Amino acid sequence: MWEKIFIGVVISVIGGVILAFVLWFGGGGRAWWEHRKVYNWLKNNTSDTPENSHVNTIKIAQKTGLSEDRARKACISPKIYRYLYNNEEFWSIWREEPQSIHTGKSVEEILKEISL
């Protein structure tokens, strides 16, 4: 008799854990997972160089297997910078604006030097 009660309790607990995981993954957990996936992809596939610091939303979506909309939502974070150029979004974990290809300096750094 106690064995049947124990088995019933174990099955209930396992079912509750599975249900909690499904609800978590369907809500905020899925967003967290996708953000982590995009952040790690950016960290491993970009660098703080003028030609390789920013990636557009389409490329992120293709490389991570997310839709463009989900990739865009996953990029919205204080850890990921958004740069808008000609109505196209570019994302980076290194800096907000791309560096100048010619000098390796950001636009702000060049403007500071000019104003001195």
N, C-alpha and C positions, 0 to 999 in steps of 0.2 A: 504494500500500500504506500509506504513512504517513497519507494522507488518511483511510483507513478506520479506522486506529487512533485518529487525532485525533477523528474523529466519534464513535467508541465511547467515548472518554474524556469528551468533552463531554456526551454523552447520560447517561453514568453519574453525572457530577457534578450535572447538572440533576435527575436522578431522586433523587439523595441529598438535595439541597436541598429538593425537594418533599416527600419522605418526612419529613425533619426538621421542616419547617414543620407538616405534618399531625400529627405526634406532639406537637410543642410546643403547638399550638393545642388539641389534645384534652386536654392536661394542664393545667399551670399557666398557660399562655398564655391560655387561654380565661377563666380566673378573673381574671387581670390585666386583660384587655380589658374584661370586664364591670364590674370595679371602677372602671376608668377612665371607662367610659360613665356609670355611676351618679354618680360624683363630679363629672364635668363637668356632668351634668344638674342636680344639686343646686346647683352653683356658679352656673349660668346662670338657674335658675328659683326660687331662694329668696334671702332677704336677712336681714340681722341686725335684723329688726323683730319686734315681739311677734306679729303675725298671720301672718308669712310665713317664720319661721325653721325650722320643723319640718314634715316631710311623712311621712305614714304609708306603710307598705310597699306597700299596694295601689296607691296613686297612683304610686309610683316604678316599680312593675312595669308598670303601664299605659302610662306615658309613655316608658319605655325599651324596651318590647317584650320584657321578660324575664318569666319566670314569677315568682310570689311567692317561691318558695323560692330561685331564683337571685338575685333582687333582694336578698333578706335576706342571702344569703351574700356578695354583692358589697358590702354595706354594712359588713361586719365588717372594720374597719380603724381604726387609731389616728387617722386623719384624719376619720372620720365618727363622730359621737356618737349613741348610742342612748338614747332616753327611753321608759320604759314607763309607760303611763297606762291604767288600766282594761283590762289585759291586751291592749292594742294597742301596737304598736311604732311610734315616731316617730323619724325620723332627721334629723340636721342637720350641716352642716359649720361652723356658726357657734358653737354653744354646746351644753352638755350638757342644760340645762333651759331650757324656754321662758321668755321674759321675761313679767312681769306685764303684762297689757294696760292696766291702769289707770295704772301709774307708769313703765313702761318699764324697771323694774329686775327683776333675777332674785330668786328666793325667798331665796337666800343673802344678797344685798345688803340686802334688806328685814329679814331676821333680824339682820344685823349692826347695822343702824341702831337696831333695837328694843332690842338688848342694851346699847347705849351709855349 
